[in-house]
Amino acid sequence: MKTKELTLVAMFAAITVVLSWLPPIPLPFSPVPITFQVIGVLMAGALLGPKLGFLSQLVYVFLGAMGLPVFAGGNGGFGIIVGPTGGYIIGFILAAFIVGWFIHVYPGKTFPKYAIAMTLGIFSIYIPGTLQLALVTGLGIQKALLIGTLPYIPLDIVKAVVVTMVAIPVNNRIKQLNLI
């Protein structure tokens, strides 16, 4: 990898870390708090593309799995990865790749295209997250959907819209300057 690519991967892993340190908002009925890492995940995919976006989130997850306090609320450790919220964290890697892939494969910087990419990214977080939540807690898929997915959709839509509104002009500028 080129130095520029390594720097971008590290920078977006760091952005996700910073967003994870914003205080998580616990919901009394769910072990899954509202967090802000999704913004960094979607932005990494949208701006870095599938390969570098994927790698940035892989670095983020690896750092947390190794025990660094990079997950929501300053937590870290492999126990988080195998716990009730670990599937969502693993989904970050997949989401960054899918968002980057969709934007790369379907050219054009339009709001609908980015909205589809962000939606695919969010669902690629929800699917492994909900499955692991159901498995680890023994709640079953339907209950895991009720407490681990549905309450988060409205705010995640807002996050996706914000990322889209930022990513389109930034990507246009990146292309003009030939930065990535």
ZIKACOR-V450895 format. One record per helix or strand of 3 or more residues. SS is the DSSP state (alpha for helix, beta for strand). FROM is the first residue (numbers start at 0). TO is the last residue. If there is no record, write none. Layout:
SS | FROM | TO
SS | FROM | TO
This chain:
alpha | 2 | 19
alpha | 36 | 64
alpha | 71 | 73
alpha | 77 | 80
alpha | 85 | 104
alpha | 110 | 136
alpha | 140 | 147
alpha | 149 | 176
